[in-house]
Amino acid sequence: YEITYGDWSSDVCSSDLQFPVLDSIEVFTRGDQVIAVDGGVGFIGGTTKIERLDRGENVEYIEARGAVALVITDERVLATTLGSPRWMWTYLGVHESPPRAVALGDRVALVLTDQRAIGLSAQTRKKFFAIDIGPNENVQDGFVGDSVAVVVTDRRLLGMSAFLPGFFEQQVGIHDRIEFVSARSDFATVSTRQNLFVFQAPTA
């Protein structure tokens, strides 16, 4: 599968509720190590987080933005956030596709495979989580803002907030066609033929 990186369906603007986060993490590889340097305020001299790669594991994508950082290898998805003491990761399943889409906001990150949506949230106690995509469920699009993300499938909407852990579901009627989707800094809007849904990051 072709992997789409960068500003994938991203529509980001500033907000009165949450200001953009300055880039506070540097992430790079050195030999068989993945290294994140956390330079946030209050961390004198920065905090260094190191994860050793498995034998034969190859890095395919590496990016940091604001308070989040992602590394994707041919075996797993690794993530860390500002203030987190360590790297977190999940292995890709034997029959799971490589990530089809990856996007980072200032406080959230989203990774999509054919079987899961994987989220990273900078400001919750549980920072790294995933939700299964059903075998007959088709992902149509995904949108990321500074503090919010939304995944659109042919059956439901999956909202993710930087401030509360996990994905929040909203079922969409089989005949209720989606007409407009947008993710701003702190909220996402989905308009269908019959309904208008708004997902707010501070309250989910």
Summary of the structure (lengths in Angstrom):
residues: 204
radius of gyration: 16.7
end to end distance: 31.6
largest distance: 55.6
contacts: 677
relative contact order: 0.17
helix: 0%
strand: 50%
